[in-house]
């Protein structure tokens, strides 16, 4: 085993990211924590949002009067835009809440809500496999999120007999990319690796990036959060695609570091 290989295997699991350029495609205004994490690891982080999020207004009193027995939040953004619809804070400890992943659960905890979330996989399938959502006949469930996406949770719970109301508290739109984004990408050093957790984000970037910038991303490593995204990336002519365990930031970083470590050996 070479000394470099030994160093990479015995040091911090994300040590291979040091010196790399990591393109973060999370929605505009939501990538600051991940960028700070990358900089702390010695990487250069470039924010290249694949989506923008816009709030959708609701009558909070009317939502509360519905008397939901369960609340499902599909993302941290759903919590950000939908927390005002929850019961008063003093009553939140008594509600049953579910989150697609631990990031969403942490966001709910900041609003006084203890949510159950899947430990093995942060996606719709993981959520639907939770014991608390297996027998839901007759239960009134608020599904808080945005239109679009896979639309798996609501239909599955309805087939199980639940009365599900989809409450869209935000919508996803194309990002506003500027010369600043393009220049940052053009000036970025190698190795370059892009993190993607949304098919919509990937499609927007393919449509909006100047051809030289898109060609550069296609020529280097793309880390995706699901097999579905991997197939979409191949359809968009990306070739070096790395599949992370999930779309959670830590899993994307794990996959990115492992891919870079292999390249540097």
C-alpha positions as CSV (number, residue, x, y, z in Angstrom):
1,X,0.0,0.0,0.0
2,X,1.4,3.4,-1.0
3,X,1.9,6.0,1.6
4,X,-0.6,8.2,-0.2
5,X,-3.2,5.4,-0.1
6,X,-2.5,4.8,3.6
7,X,-3.0,8.5,4.3
8,X,-6.3,8.6,2.5
9,X,-7.6,5.6,4.2
10,X,-6.6,6.5,7.7
11,X,-7.3,10.2,7.8
12,X,-10.7,11.9,7.9
13,X,-13.2,10.2,5.6
14,X,-13.6,13.4,3.6
15,X,-9.9,14.2,3.4
16,X,-9.8,13.6,-0.3
17,X,-12.0,16.7,-0.9
18,X,-9.1,18.9,0.2
19,X,-8.0,21.0,-2.8
20,X,-11.0,20.0,-4.9
21,X,-13.6,22.3,-6.4
22,X,-17.1,21.1,-5.4
23,X,-20.1,22.5,-7.3
24,X,-23.2,22.7,-5.0
25,X,-26.5,22.7,-6.9
26,X,-28.9,23.0,-4.0
27,X,-31.7,25.6,-4.4
28,X,-30.7,29.2,-4.2
29,X,-30.3,30.4,-0.6
30,X,-30.1,26.9,0.9
31,X,-26.5,25.8,0.4
32,X,-24.6,28.0,3.0
33,X,-24.2,25.2,5.6
34,X,-22.8,22.7,3.0
35,X,-20.5,25.3,1.6
36,X,-19.1,26.1,5.0
37,X,-18.6,22.3,5.6
38,X,-16.7,22.0,2.3
39,X,-14.5,25.0,3.1
40,X,-13.7,23.6,6.5
41,X,-12.5,20.4,4.6
42,X,-10.2,22.5,2.4
43,X,-12.3,22.4,-0.7
44,X,-13.5,25.3,-2.8
45,X,-17.3,25.4,-2.9
46,X,-19.1,26.9,-5.8
47,X,-22.8,27.6,-5.5
48,X,-24.6,26.9,-8.8
49,X,-28.3,26.6,-7.9
50,X,-30.3,24.4,-10.0
51,X,-33.6,25.6,-8.5
52,X,-35.2,28.6,-6.9
53,X,-38.0,28.2,-4.3
54,X,-41.0,30.4,-4.1
55,X,-43.6,30.4,-1.2
56,X,-47.2,29.5,-1.6
57,X,-49.6,31.2,0.8
58,X,-52.2,29.4,2.8
59,X,-54.9,30.2,5.4
60,X,-53.1,28.8,8.5
61,X,-56.4,28.8,10.5
62,X,-58.2,26.8,7.9
63,X,-55.4,24.3,7.7
64,X,-55.4,23.8,11.5
65,X,-59.2,23.4,11.6
66,X,-58.9,20.4,9.4
67,X,-57.7,18.5,12.4
68,X,-54.9,16.5,10.8
69,X,-53.8,13.5,12.9
70,X,-50.4,13.1,11.1
71,X,-48.1,15.6,9.4
72,X,-45.5,14.6,6.8
73,X,-42.9,17.1,5.7
74,X,-41.0,16.2,2.6
75,X,-37.9,18.5,2.9
76,X,-36.3,21.1,5.0
77,X,-37.8,23.7,2.6
78,X,-41.3,22.3,3.4
79,X,-40.6,23.1,7.1
80,X,-39.2,26.5,6.2
81,X,-42.3,27.5,4.3
82,X,-44.9,25.4,6.1
83,X,-44.1,25.6,9.8
84,X,-46.6,28.4,10.3
85,X,-49.4,26.0,9.5
86,X,-48.7,23.7,12.5
87,X,-50.7,24.0,15.7
88,X,-49.6,26.5,18.3
89,X,-46.2,25.7,19.7
90,X,-47.6,24.5,23.1
91,X,-49.6,21.8,21.2
92,X,-46.8,20.6,18.9
93,X,-45.4,18.0,21.3
94,X,-48.6,16.0,20.9
95,X,-48.8,15.8,17.1
96,X,-47.5,12.8,15.1
97,X,-45.0,14.1,12.6
98,X,-42.9,12.4,10.0
99,X,-39.9,13.6,7.9
100,X,-38.3,12.2,4.8
101,X,-34.8,12.5,6.3
102,X,-32.9,13.6,9.3
103,X,-32.3,17.1,7.9
104,X,-36.0,17.7,7.7
105,X,-36.4,16.2,11.2
106,X,-33.8,18.6,12.6
107,X,-35.6,21.5,10.9
108,X,-38.9,20.4,12.6
109,X,-37.1,20.1,16.0
110,X,-36.2,23.8,15.8
111,X,-40.0,24.4,15.7
112,X,-40.8,22.2,18.7
113,X,-41.8,19.1,16.7
114,X,-40.3,15.7,17.3
115,X,-40.5,13.8,14.0
116,X,-40.1,10.2,13.1
117,X,-37.8,9.6,10.1
118,X,-36.2,6.7,8.3
119,X,-32.7,5.8,9.4
120,X,-31.7,3.6,6.5
121,X,-32.7,5.7,3.5
122,X,-33.7,9.3,3.2
123,X,-36.4,9.0,0.4
124,X,-40.0,8.3,-0.2
125,X,-39.6,4.6,0.0
126,X,-37.8,4.9,3.4
127,X,-40.6,7.1,4.7
128,X,-43.4,4.8,3.5
129,X,-41.7,1.8,5.2
130,X,-41.9,3.4,8.7
131,X,-44.1,1.3,11.0
132,X,-46.2,4.3,11.9
133,X,-47.3,4.7,8.2
134,X,-48.1,1.1,7.4
135,X,-51.6,1.0,8.9
136,X,-53.2,4.4,8.2
137,X,-56.8,3.6,7.2
138,X,-59.1,6.5,8.0
139,X,-56.3,8.7,9.3
140,X,-56.2,12.4,8.2
141,X,-52.7,13.2,7.0
142,X,-51.2,16.5,5.9
143,X,-48.5,16.0,3.3
144,X,-46.5,19.3,3.3
145,X,-44.2,20.0,0.3
146,X,-44.2,21.3,-3.2
147,X,-45.9,20.2,-6.5
148,X,-43.9,18.0,-8.8
149,X,-41.3,15.5,-7.9
150,X,-42.0,11.7,-7.8
151,X,-45.5,12.0,-6.2
152,X,-45.2,8.6,-4.5
153,X,-46.1,9.3,-0.9
154,X,-49.6,10.6,-1.3
155,X,-50.9,8.0,-3.7
156,X,-49.4,5.2,-1.7
157,X,-50.9,6.4,1.6
158,X,-54.3,6.8,-0.1
159,X,-54.1,3.2,-1.3
160,X,-53.5,2.2,2.3
161,X,-56.8,4.0,3.2
162,X,-55.6,7.3,4.5
163,X,-57.2,10.7,3.8
164,X,-54.2,12.6,2.5
165,X,-54.3,16.3,1.8
166,X,-51.3,17.6,-0.2
167,X,-50.4,21.1,1.0
168,X,-48.1,22.8,-1.3
169,X,-46.3,25.5,0.7
170,X,-43.7,26.3,-2.0
171,X,-42.9,25.7,-5.6
172,X,-39.8,25.1,-7.5
173,X,-38.8,27.3,-10.4
174,X,-35.8,27.7,-12.7
175,X,-32.9,29.5,-11.1
176,X,-31.6,32.9,-12.2
177,X,-28.0,32.2,-13.2
178,X,-25.8,35.1,-13.9
179,X,-22.3,35.9,-15.3
180,X,-21.1,35.6,-11.7
181,X,-22.0,31.9,-11.6
182,X,-20.5,31.2,-15.0
183,X,-17.2,33.1,-14.2
184,X,-16.8,31.2,-10.9
185,X,-17.2,27.9,-12.8
186,X,-14.8,28.9,-15.5
187,X,-12.1,30.0,-13.0
188,X,-12.5,26.9,-10.8
189,X,-9.5,24.6,-10.6
190,X,-9.5,20.8,-11.1
191,X,-10.4,18.3,-9.8
192,X,-14.0,19.4,-10.1
193,X,-17.0,17.4,-8.8
194,X,-20.7,18.3,-8.9
195,X,-23.3,17.3,-6.3
196,X,-26.9,16.8,-7.5
197,X,-29.9,15.8,-5.5
198,X,-32.8,16.8,-7.8
199,X,-33.7,15.8,-11.3
200,X,-35.3,19.2,-11.8
201,X,-32.1,21.0,-10.8
202,X,-30.1,18.9,-13.2
203,X,-32.5,19.6,-16.1
204,X,-32.4,23.3,-15.4
205,X,-28.6,23.4,-15.4
206,X,-28.4,21.5,-18.6
207,X,-30.8,24.0,-20.2
208,X,-29.3,27.2,-18.7
209,X,-25.5,26.7,-18.6
210,X,-23.4,28.0,-21.5
211,X,-22.1,25.1,-23.7
212,X,-18.5,25.4,-22.4
213,X,-19.6,25.3,-18.8
214,X,-21.9,22.4,-19.3
215,X,-19.2,20.5,-21.3
216,X,-16.8,20.9,-18.3
217,X,-19.3,19.5,-15.8
218,X,-20.1,16.6,-18.2
219,X,-16.4,15.8,-18.4
220,X,-15.8,15.4,-14.7
221,X,-17.4,13.6,-11.7
222,X,-21.1,14.0,-11.0
223,X,-22.4,12.7,-7.7
224,X,-26.1,11.9,-7.6
225,X,-28.4,10.9,-4.8
226,X,-30.5,8.1,-6.4
227,X,-30.5,5.6,-9.2
228,X,-33.2,7.5,-10.9
229,X,-31.0,10.6,-11.0
230,X,-28.1,8.5,-12.3
231,X,-30.2,7.4,-15.2
232,X,-31.3,11.0,-15.9
233,X,-27.7,12.1,-15.8
234,X,-26.7,9.5,-18.4
235,X,-29.6,10.7,-20.6
236,X,-28.1,14.2,-20.3
237,X,-24.7,12.9,-21.5
238,X,-22.8,12.8,-18.2
239,X,-20.4,9.9,-18.2
240,X,-18.6,9.7,-14.9
241,X,-21.5,9.3,-12.5
242,X,-21.1,8.3,-8.9
243,X,-24.2,7.1,-7.0
244,X,-24.4,8.2,-3.3
245,X,-26.2,6.3,-0.6
246,X,-28.9,9.0,-0.5
247,X,-29.4,12.7,-1.3
248,X,-28.4,13.7,2.2
249,X,-25.4,16.0,2.3
250,X,-23.3,13.7,4.3
251,X,-23.9,10.8,1.9
252,X,-23.1,13.0,-1.1
253,X,-19.9,14.1,0.6
254,X,-19.0,10.5,1.4
255,X,-19.5,9.5,-2.3
256,X,-17.6,12.5,-3.6
257,X,-14.6,11.9,-1.2
258,X,-14.5,8.2,-2.2
259,X,-14.5,9.0,-5.9
260,X,-11.8,11.6,-5.6
261,X,-9.7,9.3,-3.4
262,X,-9.8,6.7,-6.2
263,X,-8.8,9.2,-8.8
264,X,-5.8,10.4,-6.8
265,X,-4.3,7.0,-6.0
